[in-house]
Amino acid sequence: MAKDKSAPPAEVEDPNADVADLSYEAARDELTSIVATLESGQVGLEESMTLWARGEVLAAHCEGWLDAAEAKLKA
C-alpha cells in the first residue's frame, strides 16, 4: 500500500516529555540510576543510546534547577 505523501507526519511523542515535571531530587536519582546501568555494561547498544539521551535531558533539567536556585541565592 502506498503512503500518502501529502498527509502530515504522524505525531511522535517525546519520550522525555515527563522530565519537565520532575523535581530536582527525582531527576537526580533517575540520572544516577542511568549512569549505574550504563557503567554496568549490561545493556545493549540501542538501549544504551536511549538511556544516554534520557540522561542528557535529565542532566540539563538538574542544571536548570541548580541555576534557578543559585539565582535566588544571589537575589
Contact map, one row per residue, 1 for C-alpha under 8 A:
111000000000000000000000000000000000000000000000000000000000000000000000000
111100000000000000000000000000000000000000000000000000000000000000000000000
111110000000000000000000000000000000000000000000000000000000000000000000000
011111100000000000000000000000000000000000000000000000000000000000000000000
001111110000000000000000000000000000000000000000000000000000000000000000000
000111110000000000000000000000000000000000000000000000000000000000000000000
000111111000000000000000000000000000000000000000000000000000000000000000000
000011111100000000000000000000000000000000000000000000000000000000000000000
000000111110000000000000000000000000000000000000000000000000000000000000000
000000011111000000000000000000000000000000000000000000000000000000000000000
000000001111100000000000000000000000000000000000000000000000000000000000000
000000000111110000000000000000000000000000000000000000000000000000000000000
000000000011111000000000000000000000000000000000000000000000000000000000000
000000000001111110000000000000000000000000000000000000000000000000000000000
000000000000111111000000000000000000000000000000000000000000000000000000000
000000000000011111100000000000000000000000000000000001001000000000000000000
000000000000011111110000000000000000000000000000000000000000000000000000000
000000000000001111111100000000000000000000000000000000000000000000000000000
000000000000000111111100001000000000000000000000000000001100100000000000000
000000000000000011111100000000000000000000000000000000000000100000000000000
000000000000000001111110000000000000000000000000000000000000000000000000000
000000000000000001111111111000000000000000000000000000000000000000000000000
000000000000000000001111111000000000000000000000000000000000000000000000000
000000000000000000000111111100000000000000000000000000000000110010000000000
000000000000000000000111111110000000000000000000000000000000000000000000000
000000000000000000000111111111000000000000000000000000000000000000000000000
000000000000000000100111111111100000000000000000000000000110110000000000000
000000000000000000000001111111110000000000000000000000000110010000000000000
000000000000000000000000111111111000000000000000000000000000000000000000000
000000000000000000000000011111111100000000000000000000000100000000000000000
000000000000000000000000001111111110000000000000000000100110000000000000000
000000000000000000000000000111111111000000000000000000000000000000000000000
000000000000000000000000000011111111100000000000000000000000000000000000000
000000000000000000000000000001111111110000000000001100100000000000000000000
000000000000000000000000000000111111111000000000000000100000000000000000000
000000000000000000000000000000011111111100000000000000000000000000000000000
000000000000000000000000000000001111111111100000000000000000000000000000000
000000000000000000000000000000000111111111100001001100000000000000000000000
000000000000000000000000000000000011111110000000000000000000000000000000000
000000000000000000000000000000000001111111100000000000000000000000000000000
000000000000000000000000000000000000111111110000000000000000000000000000000
000000000000000000000000000000000000110111110000000000000000000000000000000
000000000000000000000000000000000000110111111011000000000000000000000000000
000000000000000000000000000000000000000011111111000000000000000000000000000
000000000000000000000000000000000000000000111111100000000000000000000000000
000000000000000000000000000000000000000000011111110000000000000000000000000
000000000000000000000000000000000000000000111111111000000000000000000000000
000000000000000000000000000000000000010000111111111100000000000000000000000
000000000000000000000000000000000000000000001111111110000000000000000000000
000000000000000000000000000000000000000000000111111111000000000000000000000
000000000000000000000000000000000100010000000011111111100000000000000000000
000000000000000000000000000000000100010000000001111111110000000000000000000
000000000000000000000000000000000000000000000000111111111000000000000000000
000000000000000100000000000000000000000000000000011111111100000000000000000
000000000000000000000000000000100110000000000000001111111110000000000000000
000000000000000000000000000000000000000000000000000111111111000000000000000
000000000000000100100000000000000000000000000000000011111111100000000000000
000000000000000000100000001101100000000000000000000001111111110000000000000
000000000000000000000000001100100000000000000000000000111111111000000000000
000000000000000000000000000000000000000000000000000000011111111100000000000
000000000000000000110001001000000000000000000000000000001111111110000000000
000000000000000000000001001100000000000000000000000000000111111111000000000
000000000000000000000000000000000000000000000000000000000011111111100000000
000000000000000000000000000000000000000000000000000000000001111111110000000
000000000000000000000001000000000000000000000000000000000000111111111000000
000000000000000000000000000000000000000000000000000000000000011111111100000
000000000000000000000000000000000000000000000000000000000000001111111110000
000000000000000000000000000000000000000000000000000000000000000111111111000
000000000000000000000000000000000000000000000000000000000000000011111111100
000000000000000000000000000000000000000000000000000000000000000001111111110
000000000000000000000000000000000000000000000000000000000000000000111111111
000000000000000000000000000000000000000000000000000000000000000000011111111
000000000000000000000000000000000000000000000000000000000000000000001111111
000000000000000000000000000000000000000000000000000000000000000000000111111
000000000000000000000000000000000000000000000000000000000000000000000011111
